[in-house]
Protein backbone atom coordinates (compact mmCIF):
# COMPACT_ATOMS: atom_id res chain seq x y z
CA UNK A 1 0.00 0.00 0.00
CA UNK A 2 1.33 3.41 -0.93
CA UNK A 3 1.52 5.99 1.84
CA UNK A 4 -0.01 8.73 -0.33
CA UNK A 5 -2.64 9.48 -2.91
CA UNK A 6 -1.06 11.77 -5.48
CA UNK A 7 -1.50 13.89 -8.56
CA UNK A 8 0.33 16.69 -10.33
CA UNK A 9 -0.88 19.98 -11.66
CA UNK A 10 0.74 22.70 -13.74
CA UNK A 11 0.94 26.41 -13.00
CA UNK A 12 1.74 28.87 -10.25
CA UNK A 13 2.07 27.38 -6.78
CA UNK A 14 -0.35 29.84 -5.15
CA UNK A 15 -3.03 28.94 -7.69
CA UNK A 16 -2.50 25.23 -7.03
CA UNK A 17 -2.93 25.88 -3.30
CA UNK A 18 -6.18 27.78 -3.91
CA UNK A 19 -7.53 25.05 -6.22
CA UNK A 20 -6.57 22.37 -3.70
CA UNK A 21 -8.30 24.19 -0.84
CA UNK A 22 -11.41 24.55 -3.00
CA UNK A 23 -11.34 20.89 -4.07
CA UNK A 24 -10.99 19.77 -0.46
CA UNK A 25 -13.90 22.01 0.53
CA UNK A 26 -16.09 20.49 -2.17
CA UNK A 27 -15.46 17.09 -0.60
CA UNK A 28 -16.36 18.28 2.91
CA UNK A 29 -12.86 18.95 4.23
CA UNK A 30 -11.76 22.06 6.04
CA UNK A 31 -8.14 23.10 6.39
CA UNK A 32 -7.26 23.34 10.07
CA UNK A 33 -3.53 23.94 9.79
CA UNK A 34 -1.06 25.22 7.24
CA UNK A 35 2.69 24.74 7.55
CA UNK A 36 5.07 26.39 5.11
CA UNK A 37 8.00 23.98 5.43
CA UNK A 38 10.46 26.07 3.43
CA UNK A 39 9.84 29.18 5.54
CA UNK A 40 9.92 27.17 8.75
CA UNK A 41 13.27 25.61 7.89
CA UNK A 42 14.64 29.01 6.92
CA UNK A 43 13.44 30.55 10.20
CA UNK A 44 14.66 27.73 12.44
CA UNK A 45 17.90 26.77 10.69
CA UNK A 46 18.76 29.99 8.87
CA UNK A 47 20.79 30.49 5.76
CA UNK A 48 18.10 29.54 3.27
CA UNK A 49 17.90 26.00 4.68
CA UNK A 50 14.53 25.39 3.03
CA UNK A 51 15.44 26.76 -0.38
CA UNK A 52 16.59 23.43 -1.78
CA UNK A 53 13.05 22.06 -1.32
CA UNK A 54 11.37 24.72 -3.39
CA UNK A 55 7.78 25.44 -2.38
CA UNK A 56 6.54 22.94 0.22
CA UNK A 57 3.26 23.39 2.06
CA UNK A 58 1.42 21.00 4.38
CA UNK A 59 -2.33 21.49 4.78
CA UNK A 60 -3.98 19.73 7.71
CA UNK A 61 -7.36 18.74 6.24
CA UNK A 62 -10.27 17.44 8.28
CA UNK A 63 -13.78 16.24 7.53
CA UNK A 64 -15.51 16.61 10.91
CA UNK A 65 -18.08 13.88 10.28
CA UNK A 66 -15.45 11.26 9.50
CA UNK A 67 -13.07 12.48 12.19
CA UNK A 68 -15.83 11.97 14.75
CA UNK A 69 -16.56 8.47 13.45
CA UNK A 70 -12.89 7.54 13.58
CA UNK A 71 -12.44 8.96 17.09
CA UNK A 72 -15.48 7.09 18.36
CA UNK A 73 -14.16 3.84 16.91
CA UNK A 74 -10.58 4.30 18.07
CA UNK A 75 -9.87 7.31 20.34
CA UNK A 76 -6.09 7.03 19.85
CA UNK A 77 -6.52 7.76 16.12
CA UNK A 78 -6.10 11.43 16.98
CA UNK A 79 -2.35 11.00 16.71
CA UNK A 80 -2.87 10.47 12.96
CA UNK A 81 -5.28 13.37 12.46
CA UNK A 82 -5.79 15.59 10.56
CA UNK A 83 -5.14 14.19 7.09
CA UNK A 84 -2.05 15.88 5.71
CA UNK A 85 -2.20 17.19 2.16
CA UNK A 86 1.19 18.24 0.80
CA UNK A 87 1.79 20.59 -2.08
CA UNK A 88 5.33 20.82 -3.35
CA UNK A 89 6.96 22.47 -6.30
CA UNK A 90 10.61 21.51 -6.65
CA UNK A 91 12.89 24.35 -7.68
CA UNK A 92 13.65 22.66 -10.99
CA UNK A 93 10.08 21.41 -11.53
CA UNK A 94 9.21 23.73 -14.45
CA UNK A 95 5.88 24.76 -12.94
CA UNK A 96 4.79 21.27 -11.91
CA UNK A 97 3.11 21.12 -8.51
CA UNK A 98 2.87 17.73 -6.83
CA UNK A 99 -0.18 17.31 -4.60
CA UNK A 100 -0.18 14.35 -2.21
CA UNK A 101 -2.59 13.31 0.52
CA UNK A 102 -2.00 10.78 3.24
CA UNK A 103 -3.59 7.46 2.30
CA UNK A 104 -6.29 7.07 4.98
CA UNK A 105 -6.23 3.28 4.61
CA UNK A 106 -2.96 3.42 6.54
CA UNK A 107 -4.97 4.39 9.63
CA UNK A 108 -6.95 1.17 9.52
CA UNK A 109 -3.85 -0.85 8.73
CA UNK A 110 -1.54 0.47 11.44
CA UNK A 111 -4.22 0.33 14.14
CA UNK A 112 -5.60 -3.04 13.05
CA UNK A 113 -9.02 -1.63 13.96
CA UNK A 114 -11.79 -3.10 11.75
CA UNK A 115 -14.16 -0.24 12.59
CA UNK A 116 -11.82 2.18 10.79
CA UNK A 117 -11.83 0.32 7.47
CA UNK A 118 -15.06 1.82 6.12
CA UNK A 119 -14.31 5.31 7.43
CA UNK A 120 -10.83 5.23 5.90
CA UNK A 121 -12.20 3.98 2.58
CA UNK A 122 -14.71 6.83 2.36
CA UNK A 123 -12.17 9.45 3.38
CA UNK A 124 -9.79 8.02 0.78
CA UNK A 125 -12.49 8.16 -1.88
CA UNK A 126 -13.18 11.82 -1.09
CA UNK A 127 -9.50 12.78 -0.99
CA UNK A 128 -8.94 11.04 -4.32
CA UNK A 129 -11.94 12.88 -5.80
CA UNK A 130 -10.44 16.17 -4.62
CA UNK A 131 -7.08 15.31 -6.20
CA UNK A 132 -8.74 14.12 -9.41
CA UNK A 133 -10.51 17.46 -9.78
CA UNK A 134 -7.21 19.33 -9.88
Phi and psi in radians as a Rosetta constraint file:
Dihedral C 1 N 2 CA 2 C 2 CIRCULARHARMONIC -1.346 0.35
Dihedral N 2 CA 2 C 2 N 3 CIRCULARHARMONIC 2.586 0.35
Dihedral C 2 N 3 CA 3 C 3 CIRCULARHARMONIC -1.334 0.35
Dihedral N 3 CA 3 C 3 N 4 CIRCULARHARMONIC -0.274 0.35
Dihedral C 3 N 4 CA 4 C 4 CIRCULARHARMONIC -2.431 0.35
Dihedral N 4 CA 4 C 4 N 5 CIRCULARHARMONIC 2.611 0.35
Dihedral C 4 N 5 CA 5 C 5 CIRCULARHARMONIC -1.607 0.35
Dihedral N 5 CA 5 C 5 N 6 CIRCULARHARMONIC 2.457 0.35
Dihedral C 5 N 6 CA 6 C 6 CIRCULARHARMONIC -2.565 0.35
Dihedral N 6 CA 6 C 6 N 7 CIRCULARHARMONIC 2.702 0.35
Dihedral C 6 N 7 CA 7 C 7 CIRCULARHARMONIC -2.678 0.35
Dihedral N 7 CA 7 C 7 N 8 CIRCULARHARMONIC 3.010 0.35
Dihedral C 7 N 8 CA 8 C 8 CIRCULARHARMONIC -2.238 0.35
Dihedral N 8 CA 8 C 8 N 9 CIRCULARHARMONIC 2.700 0.35
Dihedral C 8 N 9 CA 9 C 9 CIRCULARHARMONIC -2.442 0.35
Dihedral N 9 CA 9 C 9 N 10 CIRCULARHARMONIC 2.841 0.35
Dihedral C 9 N 10 CA 10 C 10 CIRCULARHARMONIC -2.016 0.35
Dihedral N 10 CA 10 C 10 N 11 CIRCULARHARMONIC 2.481 0.35
Dihedral C 10 N 11 CA 11 C 11 CIRCULARHARMONIC 2.231 0.35
Dihedral N 11 CA 11 C 11 N 12 CIRCULARHARMONIC -3.049 0.35
Dihedral C 11 N 12 CA 12 C 12 CIRCULARHARMONIC -1.069 0.35
Dihedral N 12 CA 12 C 12 N 13 CIRCULARHARMONIC 2.485 0.35
Dihedral C 12 N 13 CA 13 C 13 CIRCULARHARMONIC -1.027 0.35
Dihedral N 13 CA 13 C 13 N 14 CIRCULARHARMONIC -0.807 0.35
Dihedral C 13 N 14 CA 14 C 14 CIRCULARHARMONIC -1.043 0.35
Dihedral N 14 CA 14 C 14 N 15 CIRCULARHARMONIC -0.642 0.35
Dihedral C 14 N 15 CA 15 C 15 CIRCULARHARMONIC -1.196 0.35
Dihedral N 15 CA 15 C 15 N 16 CIRCULARHARMONIC -0.667 0.35
Dihedral C 15 N 16 CA 16 C 16 CIRCULARHARMONIC -1.116 0.35
Dihedral N 16 CA 16 C 16 N 17 CIRCULARHARMONIC -0.677 0.35
Dihedral C 16 N 17 CA 17 C 17 CIRCULARHARMONIC -1.101 0.35
Dihedral N 17 CA 17 C 17 N 18 CIRCULARHARMONIC -0.813 0.35
Dihedral C 17 N 18 CA 18 C 18 CIRCULARHARMONIC -1.089 0.35
Dihedral N 18 CA 18 C 18 N 19 CIRCULARHARMONIC -0.761 0.35
Dihedral C 18 N 19 CA 19 C 19 CIRCULARHARMONIC -1.126 0.35
Dihedral N 19 CA 19 C 19 N 20 CIRCULARHARMONIC -0.673 0.35
Dihedral C 19 N 20 CA 20 C 20 CIRCULARHARMONIC -1.158 0.35
Dihedral N 20 CA 20 C 20 N 21 CIRCULARHARMONIC -0.784 0.35
Dihedral C 20 N 21 CA 21 C 21 CIRCULARHARMONIC -1.013 0.35
Dihedral N 21 CA 21 C 21 N 22 CIRCULARHARMONIC -0.768 0.35
Dihedral C 21 N 22 CA 22 C 22 CIRCULARHARMONIC -1.113 0.35
Dihedral N 22 CA 22 C 22 N 23 CIRCULARHARMONIC -0.798 0.35
Dihedral C 22 N 23 CA 23 C 23 CIRCULARHARMONIC -1.091 0.35
Dihedral N 23 CA 23 C 23 N 24 CIRCULARHARMONIC -0.705 0.35
Dihedral C 23 N 24 CA 24 C 24 CIRCULARHARMONIC -1.112 0.35
Dihedral N 24 CA 24 C 24 N 25 CIRCULARHARMONIC -0.752 0.35
Dihedral C 24 N 25 CA 25 C 25 CIRCULARHARMONIC -1.053 0.35
Dihedral N 25 CA 25 C 25 N 26 CIRCULARHARMONIC -0.683 0.35
Dihedral C 25 N 26 CA 26 C 26 CIRCULARHARMONIC -1.142 0.35
Dihedral N 26 CA 26 C 26 N 27 CIRCULARHARMONIC -0.372 0.35
Dihedral C 26 N 27 CA 27 C 27 CIRCULARHARMONIC -1.746 0.35
Dihedral N 27 CA 27 C 27 N 28 CIRCULARHARMONIC 0.175 0.35
Dihedral C 27 N 28 CA 28 C 28 CIRCULARHARMONIC 1.572 0.35
Dihedral N 28 CA 28 C 28 N 29 CIRCULARHARMONIC 0.202 0.35
Dihedral C 28 N 29 CA 29 C 29 CIRCULARHARMONIC -1.726 0.35
Dihedral N 29 CA 29 C 29 N 30 CIRCULARHARMONIC 2.450 0.35
Dihedral C 29 N 30 CA 30 C 30 CIRCULARHARMONIC -1.881 0.35
Dihedral N 30 CA 30 C 30 N 31 CIRCULARHARMONIC 2.730 0.35
Dihedral C 30 N 31 CA 31 C 31 CIRCULARHARMONIC -1.753 0.35
Dihedral N 31 CA 31 C 31 N 32 CIRCULARHARMONIC 1.981 0.35
Dihedral C 31 N 32 CA 32 C 32 CIRCULARHARMONIC -1.558 0.35
Dihedral N 32 CA 32 C 32 N 33 CIRCULARHARMONIC -0.563 0.35
Dihedral C 32 N 33 CA 33 C 33 CIRCULARHARMONIC -2.405 0.35
Dihedral N 33 CA 33 C 33 N 34 CIRCULARHARMONIC 2.713 0.35
Dihedral C 33 N 34 CA 34 C 34 CIRCULARHARMONIC -2.491 0.35
Dihedral N 34 CA 34 C 34 N 35 CIRCULARHARMONIC 2.157 0.35
Dihedral C 34 N 35 CA 35 C 35 CIRCULARHARMONIC -2.155 0.35
Dihedral N 35 CA 35 C 35 N 36 CIRCULARHARMONIC 2.047 0.35
Dihedral C 35 N 36 CA 36 C 36 CIRCULARHARMONIC -1.541 0.35
Dihedral N 36 CA 36 C 36 N 37 CIRCULARHARMONIC 1.732 0.35
Dihedral C 36 N 37 CA 37 C 37 CIRCULARHARMONIC -1.100 0.35
Dihedral N 37 CA 37 C 37 N 38 CIRCULARHARMONIC -0.763 0.35
Dihedral C 37 N 38 CA 38 C 38 CIRCULARHARMONIC -1.038 0.35
Dihedral N 38 CA 38 C 38 N 39 CIRCULARHARMONIC -0.844 0.35
Dihedral C 38 N 39 CA 39 C 39 CIRCULARHARMONIC -1.126 0.35
Dihedral N 39 CA 39 C 39 N 40 CIRCULARHARMONIC -0.667 0.35
Dihedral C 39 N 40 CA 40 C 40 CIRCULARHARMONIC -1.123 0.35
Dihedral N 40 CA 40 C 40 N 41 CIRCULARHARMONIC -0.783 0.35
Dihedral C 40 N 41 CA 41 C 41 CIRCULARHARMONIC -1.103 0.35
Dihedral N 41 CA 41 C 41 N 42 CIRCULARHARMONIC -0.728 0.35
Dihedral C 41 N 42 CA 42 C 42 CIRCULARHARMONIC -1.053 0.35
Dihedral N 42 CA 42 C 42 N 43 CIRCULARHARMONIC -0.773 0.35
Dihedral C 42 N 43 CA 43 C 43 CIRCULARHARMONIC -1.199 0.35
Dihedral N 43 CA 43 C 43 N 44 CIRCULARHARMONIC -0.674 0.35
Dihedral C 43 N 44 CA 44 C 44 CIRCULARHARMONIC -1.509 0.35
Dihedral N 44 CA 44 C 44 N 45 CIRCULARHARMONIC -0.571 0.35
Dihedral C 44 N 45 CA 45 C 45 CIRCULARHARMONIC -1.893 0.35
Dihedral N 45 CA 45 C 45 N 46 CIRCULARHARMONIC -0.327 0.35
Dihedral C 45 N 46 CA 46 C 46 CIRCULARHARMONIC 1.258 0.35
Dihedral N 46 CA 46 C 46 N 47 CIRCULARHARMONIC 3.058 0.35
Dihedral C 46 N 47 CA 47 C 47 CIRCULARHARMONIC 1.081 0.35
Dihedral N 47 CA 47 C 47 N 48 CIRCULARHARMONIC 0.515 0.35
Dihedral C 47 N 48 CA 48 C 48 CIRCULARHARMONIC 1.202 0.35
Dihedral N 48 CA 48 C 48 N 49 CIRCULARHARMONIC 0.546 0.35
Dihedral C 48 N 49 CA 49 C 49 CIRCULARHARMONIC -0.992 0.35
Dihedral N 49 CA 49 C 49 N 50 CIRCULARHARMONIC -0.518 0.35
Dihedral C 49 N 50 CA 50 C 50 CIRCULARHARMONIC -1.585 0.35
Dihedral N 50 CA 50 C 50 N 51 CIRCULARHARMONIC -0.102 0.35
Dihedral C 50 N 51 CA 51 C 51 CIRCULARHARMONIC -1.062 0.35
Dihedral N 51 CA 51 C 51 N 52 CIRCULARHARMONIC -0.610 0.35
Dihedral C 51 N 52 CA 52 C 52 CIRCULARHARMONIC -1.119 0.35
Dihedral N 52 CA 52 C 52 N 53 CIRCULARHARMONIC -0.407 0.35
Dihedral C 52 N 53 CA 53 C 53 CIRCULARHARMONIC -1.325 0.35
Dihedral N 53 CA 53 C 53 N 54 CIRCULARHARMONIC -0.420 0.35
Dihedral C 53 N 54 CA 54 C 54 CIRCULARHARMONIC 1.328 0.35
Dihedral N 54 CA 54 C 54 N 55 CIRCULARHARMONIC -2.760 0.35
Dihedral C 54 N 55 CA 55 C 55 CIRCULARHARMONIC -1.222 0.35
Dihedral N 55 CA 55 C 55 N 56 CIRCULARHARMONIC 2.401 0.35
Dihedral C 55 N 56 CA 56 C 56 CIRCULARHARMONIC -2.712 0.35
Dihedral N 56 CA 56 C 56 N 57 CIRCULARHARMONIC 1.915 0.35
Dihedral C 56 N 57 CA 57 C 57 CIRCULARHARMONIC -2.215 0.35
Dihedral N 57 CA 57 C 57 N 58 CIRCULARHARMONIC 2.347 0.35
Dihedral C 57 N 58 CA 58 C 58 CIRCULARHARMONIC -1.947 0.35
Dihedral N 58 CA 58 C 58 N 59 CIRCULARHARMONIC 2.131 0.35
Dihedral C 58 N 59 CA 59 C 59 CIRCULARHARMONIC -1.793 0.35
Dihedral N 59 CA 59 C 59 N 60 CIRCULARHARMONIC 2.247 0.35
Dihedral C 59 N 60 CA 60 C 60 CIRCULARHARMONIC -1.602 0.35
Dihedral N 60 CA 60 C 60 N 61 CIRCULARHARMONIC 1.759 0.35
Dihedral C 60 N 61 CA 61 C 61 CIRCULARHARMONIC -1.704 0.35
Dihedral N 61 CA 61 C 61 N 62 CIRCULARHARMONIC 2.494 0.35
Dihedral C 61 N 62 CA 62 C 62 CIRCULARHARMONIC -2.502 0.35
Dihedral N 62 CA 62 C 62 N 63 CIRCULARHARMONIC 2.350 0.35
Dihedral C 62 N 63 CA 63 C 63 CIRCULARHARMONIC -1.852 0.35
Dihedral N 63 CA 63 C 63 N 64 CIRCULARHARMONIC 1.898 0.35
Dihedral C 63 N 64 CA 64 C 64 CIRCULARHARMONIC -0.975 0.35
Dihedral N 64 CA 64 C 64 N 65 CIRCULARHARMONIC -0.686 0.35
Dihedral C 64 N 65 CA 65 C 65 CIRCULARHARMONIC -1.038 0.35
Dihedral N 65 CA 65 C 65 N 66 CIRCULARHARMONIC -0.835 0.35
Dihedral C 65 N 66 CA 66 C 66 CIRCULARHARMONIC -1.332 0.35
Dihedral N 66 CA 66 C 66 N 67 CIRCULARHARMONIC -0.550 0.35
Dihedral C 66 N 67 CA 67 C 67 CIRCULARHARMONIC -1.086 0.35
Dihedral N 67 CA 67 C 67 N 68 CIRCULARHARMONIC -0.749 0.35
Dihedral C 67 N 68 CA 68 C 68 CIRCULARHARMONIC -1.098 0.35
Dihedral N 68 CA 68 C 68 N 69 CIRCULARHARMONIC -0.760 0.35
Dihedral C 68 N 69 CA 69 C 69 CIRCULARHARMONIC -1.054 0.35
Dihedral N 69 CA 69 C 69 N 70 CIRCULARHARMONIC -0.781 0.35
Dihedral C 69 N 70 CA 70 C 70 CIRCULARHARMONIC -1.137 0.35
Dihedral N 70 CA 70 C 70 N 71 CIRCULARHARMONIC -0.737 0.35
Dihedral C 70 N 71 CA 71 C 71 CIRCULARHARMONIC -1.169 0.35
Dihedral N 71 CA 71 C 71 N 72 CIRCULARHARMONIC -0.611 0.35
Dihedral C 71 N 72 CA 72 C 72 CIRCULARHARMONIC -1.159 0.35
Dihedral N 72 CA 72 C 72 N 73 CIRCULARHARMONIC -0.686 0.35
Dihedral C 72 N 73 CA 73 C 73 CIRCULARHARMONIC -1.288 0.35
Dihedral N 73 CA 73 C 73 N 74 CIRCULARHARMONIC -0.602 0.35
Dihedral C 73 N 74 CA 74 C 74 CIRCULARHARMONIC -2.693 0.35
Dihedral N 74 CA 74 C 74 N 75 CIRCULARHARMONIC 1.531 0.35
Dihedral C 74 N 75 CA 75 C 75 CIRCULARHARMONIC -0.929 0.35
Dihedral N 75 CA 75 C 75 N 76 CIRCULARHARMONIC -0.506 0.35
Dihedral C 75 N 76 CA 76 C 76 CIRCULARHARMONIC -1.279 0.35
Dihedral N 76 CA 76 C 76 N 77 CIRCULARHARMONIC -0.124 0.35
Dihedral C 76 N 77 CA 77 C 77 CIRCULARHARMONIC -1.101 0.35
Dihedral N 77 CA 77 C 77 N 78 CIRCULARHARMONIC -0.298 0.35
Dihedral C 77 N 78 CA 78 C 78 CIRCULARHARMONIC -0.960 0.35
Dihedral N 78 CA 78 C 78 N 79 CIRCULARHARMONIC -0.452 0.35
Dihedral C 78 N 79 CA 79 C 79 CIRCULARHARMONIC -1.189 0.35
Dihedral N 79 CA 79 C 79 N 80 CIRCULARHARMONIC -0.274 0.35
Dihedral C 79 N 80 CA 80 C 80 CIRCULARHARMONIC -1.880 0.35
Dihedral N 80 CA 80 C 80 N 81 CIRCULARHARMONIC 0.142 0.35
Dihedral C 80 N 81 CA 81 C 81 CIRCULARHARMONIC -1.873 0.35
Dihedral N 81 CA 81 C 81 N 82 CIRCULARHARMONIC 2.711 0.35
Dihedral C 81 N 82 CA 82 C 82 CIRCULARHARMONIC -1.339 0.35
Dihedral N 82 CA 82 C 82 N 83 CIRCULARHARMONIC 3.115 0.35
Dihedral C 82 N 83 CA 83 C 83 CIRCULARHARMONIC -1.278 0.35
Dihedral N 83 CA 83 C 83 N 84 CIRCULARHARMONIC 2.142 0.35
Dihedral C 83 N 84 CA 84 C 84 CIRCULARHARMONIC -1.432 0.35
Dihedral N 84 CA 84 C 84 N 85 CIRCULARHARMONIC 2.330 0.35
Dihedral C 84 N 85 CA 85 C 85 CIRCULARHARMONIC -2.094 0.35
Dihedral N 85 CA 85 C 85 N 86 CIRCULARHARMONIC 2.121 0.35
Dihedral C 85 N 86 CA 86 C 86 CIRCULARHARMONIC -1.881 0.35
Dihedral N 86 CA 86 C 86 N 87 CIRCULARHARMONIC 2.314 0.35
Dihedral C 86 N 87 CA 87 C 87 CIRCULARHARMONIC -2.028 0.35
Dihedral N 87 CA 87 C 87 N 88 CIRCULARHARMONIC 2.262 0.35
Dihedral C 87 N 88 CA 88 C 88 CIRCULARHARMONIC -2.490 0.35
Dihedral N 88 CA 88 C 88 N 89 CIRCULARHARMONIC 2.447 0.35
Dihedral C 88 N 89 CA 89 C 89 CIRCULARHARMONIC -2.268 0.35
Dihedral N 89 CA 89 C 89 N 90 CIRCULARHARMONIC 1.702 0.35
Dihedral C 89 N 90 CA 90 C 90 CIRCULARHARMONIC -0.984 0.35
Dihedral N 90 CA 90 C 90 N 91 CIRCULARHARMONIC 2.600 0.35
Dihedral C 90 N 91 CA 91 C 91 CIRCULARHARMONIC -0.980 0.35
Dihedral N 91 CA 91 C 91 N 92 CIRCULARHARMONIC -0.604 0.35
Dihedral C 91 N 92 CA 92 C 92 CIRCULARHARMONIC -1.796 0.35
Dihedral N 92 CA 92 C 92 N 93 CIRCULARHARMONIC 0.458 0.35
Dihedral C 92 N 93 CA 93 C 93 CIRCULARHARMONIC -1.496 0.35
Dihedral N 93 CA 93 C 93 N 94 CIRCULARHARMONIC 0.010 0.35
Dihedral C 93 N 94 CA 94 C 94 CIRCULARHARMONIC 0.905 0.35
Dihedral N 94 CA 94 C 94 N 95 CIRCULARHARMONIC 0.759 0.35
Dihedral C 94 N 95 CA 95 C 95 CIRCULARHARMONIC 1.459 0.35
Dihedral N 95 CA 95 C 95 N 96 CIRCULARHARMONIC 0.069 0.35
Dihedral C 95 N 96 CA 96 C 96 CIRCULARHARMONIC -1.462 0.35
Dihedral N 96 CA 96 C 96 N 97 CIRCULARHARMONIC 2.281 0.35
Dihedral C 96 N 97 CA 97 C 97 CIRCULARHARMONIC -1.989 0.35
Dihedral N 97 CA 97 C 97 N 98 CIRCULARHARMONIC 2.159 0.35
Dihedral C 97 N 98 CA 98 C 98 CIRCULARHARMONIC -1.581 0.35
Dihedral N 98 CA 98 C 98 N 99 CIRCULARHARMONIC 2.282 0.35
Dihedral C 98 N 99 CA 99 C 99 CIRCULARHARMONIC -2.108 0.35
Dihedral N 99 CA 99 C 99 N 100 CIRCULARHARMONIC 2.125 0.35
Dihedral C 99 N 100 CA 100 C 100 CIRCULARHARMONIC -2.277 0.35
Dihedral N 100 CA 100 C 100 N 101 CIRCULARHARMONIC 2.465 0.35
Dihedral C 100 N 101 CA 101 C 101 CIRCULARHARMONIC -2.158 0.35
Dihedral N 101 CA 101 C 101 N 102 CIRCULARHARMONIC 2.487 0.35
Dihedral C 101 N 102 CA 102 C 102 CIRCULARHARMONIC -0.960 0.35
Dihedral N 102 CA 102 C 102 N 103 CIRCULARHARMONIC 2.365 0.35
Dihedral C 102 N 103 CA 103 C 103 CIRCULARHARMONIC -1.318 0.35
Dihedral N 103 CA 103 C 103 N 104 CIRCULARHARMONIC 1.913 0.35
Dihedral C 103 N 104 CA 104 C 104 CIRCULARHARMONIC -1.080 0.35
Dihedral N 104 CA 104 C 104 N 105 CIRCULARHARMONIC -0.383 0.35
Dihedral C 104 N 105 CA 105 C 105 CIRCULARHARMONIC -1.063 0.35
Dihedral N 105 CA 105 C 105 N 106 CIRCULARHARMONIC -0.397 0.35
Dihedral C 105 N 106 CA 106 C 106 CIRCULARHARMONIC -1.067 0.35
Dihedral N 106 CA 106 C 106 N 107 CIRCULARHARMONIC -0.580 0.35
Dihedral C 106 N 107 CA 107 C 107 CIRCULARHARMONIC -1.082 0.35
Dihedral N 107 CA 107 C 107 N 108 CIRCULARHARMONIC -0.762 0.35
Dihedral C 107 N 108 CA 108 C 108 CIRCULARHARMONIC -1.203 0.35
Dihedral N 108 CA 108 C 108 N 109 CIRCULARHARMONIC -0.657 0.35
Dihedral C 108 N 109 CA 109 C 109 CIRCULARHARMONIC -1.199 0.35
Dihedral N 109 CA 109 C 109 N 110 CIRCULARHARMONIC -0.854 0.35
Dihedral C 109 N 110 CA 110 C 110 CIRCULARHARMONIC -1.260 0.35
Dihedral N 110 CA 110 C 110 N 111 CIRCULARHARMONIC -0.442 0.35
Dihedral C 110 N 111 CA 111 C 111 CIRCULARHARMONIC -1.578 0.35
Dihedral N 111 CA 111 C 111 N 112 CIRCULARHARMONIC -0.324 0.35
Dihedral C 111 N 112 CA 112 C 112 CIRCULARHARMONIC 0.975 0.35
Dihedral N 112 CA 112 C 112 N 113 CIRCULARHARMONIC 0.645 0.35
Dihedral C 112 N 113 CA 113 C 113 CIRCULARHARMONIC -1.853 0.35
Dihedral N 113 CA 113 C 113 N 114 CIRCULARHARMONIC 1.869 0.35
Dihedral C 113 N 114 CA 114 C 114 CIRCULARHARMONIC -0.992 0.35
Dihedral N 114 CA 114 C 114 N 115 CIRCULARHARMONIC -0.555 0.35
Dihedral C 114 N 115 CA 115 C 115 CIRCULARHARMONIC -1.169 0.35
Dihedral N 115 CA 115 C 115 N 116 CIRCULARHARMONIC -0.289 0.35
Dihedral C 115 N 116 CA 116 C 116 CIRCULARHARMONIC -1.537 0.35
Dihedral N 116 CA 116 C 116 N 117 CIRCULARHARMONIC -0.233 0.35
Dihedral C 116 N 117 CA 117 C 117 CIRCULARHARMONIC -1.037 0.35
Dihedral N 117 CA 117 C 117 N 118 CIRCULARHARMONIC -0.880 0.35
Dihedral C 117 N 118 CA 118 C 118 CIRCULARHARMONIC -1.192 0.35
Dihedral N 118 CA 118 C 118 N 119 CIRCULARHARMONIC -0.702 0.35
Dihedral C 118 N 119 CA 119 C 119 CIRCULARHARMONIC -1.086 0.35
Dihedral N 119 CA 119 C 119 N 120 CIRCULARHARMONIC -0.823 0.35
Dihedral C 119 N 120 CA 120 C 120 CIRCULARHARMONIC -1.084 0.35
Dihedral N 120 CA 120 C 120 N 121 CIRCULARHARMONIC -0.682 0.35
Dihedral C 120 N 121 CA 121 C 121 CIRCULARHARMONIC -1.114 0.35
Dihedral N 121 CA 121 C 121 N 122 CIRCULARHARMONIC -0.745 0.35
Dihedral C 121 N 122 CA 122 C 122 CIRCULARHARMONIC -1.214 0.35
Dihedral N 122 CA 122 C 122 N 123 CIRCULARHARMONIC -0.723 0.35
Dihedral C 122 N 123 CA 123 C 123 CIRCULARHARMONIC -1.083 0.35
Dihedral N 123 CA 123 C 123 N 124 CIRCULARHARMONIC -0.732 0.35
Dihedral C 123 N 124 CA 124 C 124 CIRCULARHARMONIC -1.084 0.35
Dihedral N 124 CA 124 C 124 N 125 CIRCULARHARMONIC -0.708 0.35
Dihedral C 124 N 125 CA 125 C 125 CIRCULARHARMONIC -1.081 0.35
Dihedral N 125 CA 125 C 125 N 126 CIRCULARHARMONIC -0.759 0.35
Dihedral C 125 N 126 CA 126 C 126 CIRCULARHARMONIC -1.215 0.35
Dihedral N 126 CA 126 C 126 N 127 CIRCULARHARMONIC -0.710 0.35
Dihedral C 126 N 127 CA 127 C 127 CIRCULARHARMONIC -1.104 0.35
Dihedral N 127 CA 127 C 127 N 128 CIRCULARHARMONIC -0.726 0.35
Dihedral C 127 N 128 CA 128 C 128 CIRCULARHARMONIC -1.114 0.35
Dihedral N 128 CA 128 C 128 N 129 CIRCULARHARMONIC -0.689 0.35
Dihedral C 128 N 129 CA 129 C 129 CIRCULARHARMONIC -1.080 0.35
Dihedral N 129 CA 129 C 129 N 130 CIRCULARHARMONIC -0.713 0.35
Dihedral C 129 N 130 CA 130 C 130 CIRCULARHARMONIC -1.083 0.35
Dihedral N 130 CA 130 C 130 N 131 CIRCULARHARMONIC -0.803 0.35
Dihedral C 130 N 131 CA 131 C 131 CIRCULARHARMONIC -1.125 0.35
Dihedral N 131 CA 131 C 131 N 132 CIRCULARHARMONIC -0.716 0.35
Dihedral C 131 N 132 CA 132 C 132 CIRCULARHARMONIC -1.102 0.35
Dihedral N 132 CA 132 C 132 N 133 CIRCULARHARMONIC -0.481 0.35
Dihedral C 132 N 133 CA 133 C 133 CIRCULARHARMONIC -1.372 0.35
Dihedral N 133 CA 133 C 133 N 134 CIRCULARHARMONIC -0.168 0.35
